[in-house]
Amino acid sequence: MEFLDGINALTLVFTALLLLAIAYRFYGIFVAHRVLRLNGNNLTPAVSLADGRDYVATNRNVLFGHHFAAIAAAGPLVGPVLAAQFGYLPGALWILIGCVLGGGVHDMVVLFASVRHKGQSLATIASKEIGTTTGMVAGVAVLFILILTLAGLSLACISAMHEASWSLFTVLVTMPIAIVMGLIMRYRQNSVTFASILGGILLIVGIIGGHSLMQYETISNLFHWDVKTISIAIAVYGLLASVLPIWLLLVPRDYLSTYLKIGTILMLAVGIIFVHPTLEMPAITQFVSGGGPVIGGPVLPFIFIVIACGAISGFHAIIATGTTPKMLGNERDVLFVGYGAMLVEGFVALMALIAACTLMPGDYFAINTPTQAYEGFLAANPALHQVDLPHFVEKIGVELQGRTGGAVSLAVGMAHIFNSIPFMDEVMAYWYNFAIMFEAVFILTAIDAGTRVGRFFLQEMLGTVVPKFNDKNWLPGMLISSVIFTFCWGYLVYTGNVSSIWPLFGISNQLLAACGLIVCTTMLIRLNRAKYALVSAIPGVFMAVITFWAGYVQVTDIYLPNGQYLLASLAALAMLLMAFVFAGAFRKWYRLMGVPAQQVDSYGERVKELVR
């Protein structure tokens, strides 16, 4: 692989853009027209069930912004950075192949299935397509995974914002700006462009003005929150976002955050075009067989769970069966919103990988190796000594060694690329803090949407016992469900830490992705599209097998030998629940494939009537 070492990052960027454009133009349209057969004449739930609170037909560009902001949390930033331990090639291949053939298809078919099932959750879809028991188990599994996901994302956000006044101020200021945008778009016709321009200007003013305001000690101290304070504040924000009308805070804030996210990635791409940085990380490192300081396991199968969002992610199924289907005004927009947003996220993930791999390998490992293990690591790998890191520390004013988790590597990598532009060396601290804040905004947009979706899930499950909970507009049910769900993940955030919760995210997230693909494949088979259903069945079965493999290795080789019995139990529980769902789906496939076509048609009509 030596011939792939030291290539220019620009080559990888142009290759990715070309591949993603071709994928959307041909494969995405094939899935939309041949597999899903999207029909713009069908009334979507946002139109037929419009209630002004949750079911609200939304401008497709605004919805794209919300959906992208909600699905693109920390995963496409942190995962690729951590996977750089194996070299840039495994991560780049998985991101590009995964998002085109796996993640994009997953997001489309799940969104399509939810739109055809009145915007209901993945668990409800599983109940109607496979069976009630399978649906109940799927519901428990999804809630379990969602709680772990939101807790892990929140902890990653807290680690970036605590005792960082400027970053916290910038994140907080997006909330009143979003409310102003929401009110404008709600009560003024054809105002999306005006609200977008106003929101963008206010966001820039907030970012620049926040940096200036934090120079005053009195003001800075107001936003100098500790870990516990931010833990409570994030839970309160998630609770508010789950009960307020979706058009007032959640959608416009996510839409606003999209400017920051896409704008930053575009700036990074422009920086790469001007700087032409070399990928200093080899294509393949010596840690592909395991034993690395960042990820203990081998590249196979761990690359598939370390890089989740950006290639394929089960968290997307929660959004695609939660808020997004309730706002989709035209069924044909499933392609633009579902497949398009996933491809953009894949590009974001690739840019994060490039930013990390432009660092000297010794600097990358110094940042991502735990402090207590660094001396031993350096003694075993003397060639991986620090090169530029002392310079970064001097310019940024923060000790960088041992800041694990991926966020700091991404921030330093971005600062390193911009640092090569003339006159930018003196503002490296600005770029570093901007990148930290940028990642925090990414995470919060998933927390608000995820909490709202968790409330939907919990209301549906409680509705099987107390039917009144099925009324999404019943205020007591809404509040009770929101408080219970928010408390569950908020308690983990308040009492836990990243190292105790985050490792479960990769396994549970990818199991949920396999679940979304396999459940929705059942629907495609029921609709007499068994041949085309291979488009979702193949990546679904692949992700199930590869994630069970990774989970087994994680439990037996890492959790149990280190005495982490709680983590081992939670991982085993997630795999057990999903194995039950998969078994039920496979039995249903066998029955549907063995039934004559006319009987399948009759069965399909009965299910359609049930859905209606």
N, C-alpha and C positions, 0 to 999 in steps of 0.2 A: 504493500500500500504506500511505499515511499513516494511514488509518482503523484499521489494525491496530497501529499503534505505541502504546506506552504502555499496553497492556492490563494488567489485574490478573492475576497469576500464578494466583490461585485459579480463575479461569475456565478456564484451560488444564488444571489438575489435575482439576476436576470433569468436564470434557469427556472427558479421557482415561479416567478411572475408569468412566464410563458406557459408552464405546465398548468398552473391554476386557471389561467384564462381559457386554455383549451378544454380543461375539465368542465368548467361551467358551460361553455358553448356547446359541447357535445354530450358528455356523460350526464351532466345535470339535466339538460333538456330531455335526454332519453328517459331518465327516471321519471321526470315530470309527466311526459306524454305517453310513454309506453307502459311503465310500471304502475304509476299512481293514477294516470288518466285524469288529471286535474281539470275541473270544469268550472269556469267562471260564472256559469248560470246558477250554480248551487248556492243557496243561502248559507252563509257561515253563521256560527253561534253568535258572533258579535252583532249580527244584523237581526237574526230571528229571536234572540234572547236578550236584546239590548236592555240594560237596566241603569245605565249612567254611572255605575260604580265599578263593576268588574267586567261586564260585557259591554265593551265600547269599541265600535268600529274606528280604527285609527289610520291616519295617513301612512302609506306603506313605507315611506322614508323614515318617519318618526318611529314606526314599529321596528324597522330594521335596526335603528339606533338603540331602542330599548332591548331588543332580543340580543344583539351583539354585546351590549354592555352587560346584560345579565349572565350570558354564558361565558364571557371572557373574563374570568376572575383571575386568581393568582396562577392557575394551572399553566396557561400558555407562556407565562413569564418564568415561574420558578422551575417547573419540570424540565424544560430544555436546558436551563442553566445547570441543574444538578446532573443531567445526563451527559453534559460535556465531559465528565470524568472519563467516559468511554471513548472520547474522540468526537469530532464533529460529524463523521459519516453515518454512524448508526442513528443518531438523532435526526439528522436531515432526511434520511431515507424514510424513517418511520413517520415523520411529520407529513411529508409530501404524499406518500402512498396512503397513509392512514386517513388523512382528512379528505382525500379525493374518493377513495373506495369504501371507507368506513364511516368516518365522522359525518361527512356531508350527507350520505345516504341515511344514516341513523337519524339525523335531525329532521330530514324531509319526511321519512315514513312515520316517525313518531308524531310530528306536527300534523300530518295528514290524517292519521288515525284519530287524534284528539279532536280535530275539526269535524270529522264525520261522527264522532261520539259526543257532540254537544259541548266540546271544550273540557271534557272530564279527564280525570287523572289516569296515569298508567295503570294503577291498581284496578280502577273501574273498567278500563278497557280489557285488562286481563280477565276480569270476572265475566264479562259479556262474551269475549271471544274464546276463552278456554274453560272457565268454570268458576263457581263462587268460591270454593276453597282455595284454589290457586290465586284468585284475586285477593282474598284476605291475606294470604301469606305474602303476596307481592306488596300489599299495602304496608304490612309491618316492616318488610325489608326496606322499602323505599323510605319510610319515616326514619328507621334506624340509620340508614345511610345518609339521609339528608341532615339529621342532627349532627352526625360526625363531621360531615362536610362543612356545615356552617360554623361549627366550633373550630375546626382546623383553619378555615379561612379567616375567622375573626382573630384568632391568635396570631396568624401571620400579619394581619393588619395592625394589631396592637404593637407587635414588635417593631413595626416601621414608624408608628406615630407617637408612641409614648415618649414624653419628655422631648418632643420635637415640635416646638411652638408653631413654626411657619407651616410645616406639613399639616398639622392639625387644623390651623386656621383656614388653609386653602380648601381642605375637605369640607369643613363646616360651612363655608361660604357658598358652596354649591347648592346647599339645601334651600335657602331663601331665594336664590336665583332660579332654581327649578320651580318653586311655587309660583313665582311671577310668570315664568314661561307657561306653566300649566294653566293659569288663569287667563292669559292672553289667548292661547290656542283654544281654550274651552268656550270663551265668550266673544271672540272676535273671529268672523269668518275669514277664510283664506289668509290666516295669519302665521302659518308655519314658518315662512321665510323671515318675516319680521321678528318673530320670537327667537328664531335660530340666530339671527345676526345680533340681536340684543343680548341673548344668553352668552354668545361667544365673546362679545365685547366685555360684558361684566365678568366673565371668567378670567379673561386676560388681566383686567384691572385688579381682580381679587388675587391672582397669583403674584403680580408685580407689587401691588400695594401691600399684600401680606408680608412680603419679604422686607419692605421698608418699615412697616409697623412693628415688626418683631425686633427692630433695633432699639425700641424703647423698652426698658426693663419692666416697667409696670404693666404694659400691654402684653409683653412676652410671657410674664408670669401667669397671666389669666389663662393662657393656652398651654401652660407647662403641666400637663396632666400625667399622673402616674399610671401604672398598669391597671390597678383596681378601678380607678375612676373611668378610664377609657373602656374597661370591660363592661361596666354598668351602662355607660353612655351608648355603646354599640347595641346592647340588648334593647334599650329604650328606643333607639332609632329603628331597629328591626320591628319592634312592636307597633310603632306608629305607622311605618310603611305598610304593614300588613292590614291595617284597619281603615286608613284614610282612603278616599276615592282614588282609584288607580291613576286618574288623569291629573291629580293635584300635586303629587310628590314623586311617586315611583317612576312613571313614564318620562316626564320631563327631566328628572334628575339623571336617569340613565341615558337619555338622549343627549343631554348636556355633557355628560362624562365621555360620551363617544367622541365628541370633538377633541377632547384632551387625549384620548387613547389613540385614535387614528392619526391625529395631528402629530403626536410624539413619534409614532412609528414611521410616519412619512418623513419627519425631520431626520430620524435615524437613517432611513434609506437614502435621503439626500446627502447626509454626512458620509455615508459609505461611497456614494457616487463621486463625491469630491475628494475624499481621502484615499480611496482604494486600499483599505487596510488588508493586511495579510492575515490569514487564519493561522495563528501561532500554535494552536493546539493541533497535534497530529490527527490524521484521519482516523486512526485506531491507536489507542494507548495500551499500555501493558496491563490495564485493569479490566479488560474485556472478559477475562476469565474469573473475575471476582477479586475480593480482597482490597478494594479501593477504600479510601478514607471517607468518601462522600456517600457512596452506595455500596453496601457490603456484598451484594450478590453479583452474579455474572450478567453480562449484557443480555443474554437470552436466559430467562424471559423478562428480566427486570426493565428493559427499555420500554416494554409495552405498558407497564404500570407507572413508571416514573414520569413519562410523558403521556399524560392523559388529555386534558384540554389542549387543543392544538393539533391533535391527531384524531382522537375519538373520546368522548366523555359521557358518562351516564348522567352527570349533573344537567346536561343539556336536555335530557328527557324530562326532567322535572320542570324546566322552564317551558319546553315545547308542549307539555300537557298541563301547564299551569296558567301563566298570564298570557303568553303569546296567542294561543288559539282563541282566546276570548276577545282578542283585539284585531284579528285578521279579517279585513273587510271583503277580500276576494280570494277564493280558493286558489287561483292561479299564482298568487303571491307566495305560496309555499316554497316555490323554487327560489325566488329572490331572497326571502327572509331566512328560510331554513338552510339551503345549500350555500347561498351567497355569504351569509354571516359566518358559516363554518370555514369557508375558504379564506376569508379575511383573518379569522382567528389562527388558521394554519400559518399564514404569512407572519402574523405577530409572533407566533412561537418560533419560527425560523429566525426572525430578527433577534429575538432574545438569545437564541443559540449562537448566532454570529457574534453578538456583543460579548458573550462570555468567552468565545473561542479566539477573539482578537487579543485577549490578555495573554501575557507570557504564562506558560503552564505552571511555573513556580509560583507566580502571583495568584493564579486561580486556586491552586491547592492550599496556599497559605490562608486565603480568605475562608475556604470551605472546609478546612480540616479543624475539628475541635481543638481548642487550645491545649488541653491536657494530652492530646495525642500527637501534636504537631512535631515535637522534638524527635519522637520515635519514628515518625513518618519521614522526616528529613534525613535522619540517620540511615534509614533503609533506602532512600531515594535521593542521594546527594545532588544529582543533576537537576532536581526540581527545587532549586533555591530561588529566593525572591530576587526579582530584577528591578521592576519599576515601582513596586508597592511602597517603598519608603517615600518616593516622590509624591505619590497619591496621598499618603497620610499627611505629608507636610502641606500640600495645597488644600486638602479638604478639611483638615483640622480634626479628624476623627480617627481613632485607632481602628484599623480594618482587619487585622489578623484575627482569625477565629470567629468571624461573624458569619456563621453558617446559615443555611436556609435558602440561598439563591438570590435573595433580594439585593444584597450588597454587591454580589458579583455582577448582577445586571447593571446596577447603578454605576459601579466603577467602570465596567465595560463601555457603557454609553459615554461617560465622562472622558474615557480614554480616546474614543473615536472623535468626539468633538474637540478634544484637546489638540488634535493634530491640525485643526484649522487655525490659521493665523489669528493672533490676539485672543484666542479662547482659553489659553492656559490660566489666565488670571481669574476666570470665572468658573473654574472647575468645580468649586464648592457649590455654586449655583446649580450646575447640571446634576451633581450628585444628589442634592436635596430635592431637586425637581423630580428626579427619577424615583426616589423613595416615595414622594407624595403621589406620583403618577401610579405606582403600584397599589398604594392604599386605596385610591379612588376605584381602581379596577375591582378590588376585593369587595368594597362596600356595595357596589352595584349588583353583585351576586347575592350579598347578604339580604338586601331589601326584597329582591324578587324571590329568593329562596324561602324567606320567612313567610311571605304571602302565600306561596305555593304550599308550604307546610301547613298553613292554616286551612287551605282548601282540602288537603289530604285528610287532616284530622277531622274536619267537619264531616266529610264523606264517611269516614269510619265510625264516628259517633252517631251519624245519622242512621246506621243500621240498628242501633240500640234505641236511640231517641229520634224518631223521624223528624222532629222539628229542626234538628241541626242541618237537615238537607236544604233548608231554606237559607240560601247564602245571604239574604238581606235581613235575617233575624239577628238584631243587634246583640242580645245576650249570647247567642251561640257563637257569633263572630268574635266577641270579646273573650269568652271562655276558651275557645280553641286557640286564639292568638296568644293569650297569656300562658296557657299550658305548654304550647310548643316553644314559645320564646324562652320560657323558664328552663326547659330541658337543655337547649344548646347554650343558653346563657350561663347556667350553672357550671357546665363543663368548661366554659371560657374562664369563669371567675376562679375556679379551683384548679384548673389544669395548666398544661404547657404544651408547646408545639411538639416536643419529642414524645409525649405520651399519647397524642391524638393523631398527628399528621401521618404517621406510617400506615395507619389503617385506610387513609383516604384513597391511595392508589388502588388497592385491592377492591374495596367496596365500590368505588366509582366505576371501575371497568366492568365489574360484575353487573352493575346497573345498566351500563351501555349494552352489554350482551342481552340483558333482559329486555330492553326496549326493542332491539332488533328482532329477537326471537318472538316476542309477543305480537309485534306488528306483522311479522311474516305470517303468523297464523291468520290474521285478518286478510292478507293478500291471497293466501291459499283459499280461504273461504269465498273470496270474490272471484274465484276461477282464474287466478293469475299465478298458478303454481310455477310455470316456467320462468316467469319474470321475477317471482319471489326469491329466486336464487340470489338476486342482487342484494337482498338484505339477509337472507339465510346464511350465506357463506361467511360474511364478516361477523355475523352474530355467533355462529358456532365456533369460529376461530377465536373470538375474544373470550368465549366461555372456557375453551380448553386452555388457552394461554394464561388466563387469569387464575384458574384453579391450580395450574402448575406453579405460577409465581406465589400464590397463597400458600401452597404446601411447602415450598422452599422457605418462605418467610417464617412460617410457624416452626418448622422442624429445625432449620439451620440458624435462625436468628432469635426468635422470641423465646422458645423453650430453653435453649442452652444458656441464655442470659437471665433466666428466671422471670421473664415477663409473661406471667401466666394470664393476667387479665387481658393483655393485648392478644395473646394467643387464643383465648376463649372468644373474644369479640370477633376476631378474624374468622375463626371456625364457624361461629354463629352466622355470619354474613354468607359464607360459602354454603352452609347447610340450607338456609332459607332460599337462596337462589337455585340450588340444586333441585329443590322441590318444585319451584316454578318452572324450571327448564324441563323437568320430567313430565309435568302436566302438559306443557306446550308440545313436546315431542309426541306424546300419546295422541293429542288432538290432530297433529299433522298426519299421523298414520291413519286416523279415522277419516279425515277429510280426503286424503289422497286415495283412500280405498272406496269412496262412495261415488256412484255414477254421477255424471255431470248434472243431470236434471234434478237429482236429489240435493246436490250441493246448491243449485240455484234456489230450490225451494227453501232450504235451510237459510241461505243468505237472505232471502226475502223476509223470513221470520225474524232474523236478527235485525234487519233494517227497521222493521216495524217496532221492535223492542227499543232500538236506539231513538226512533222518532218519539 
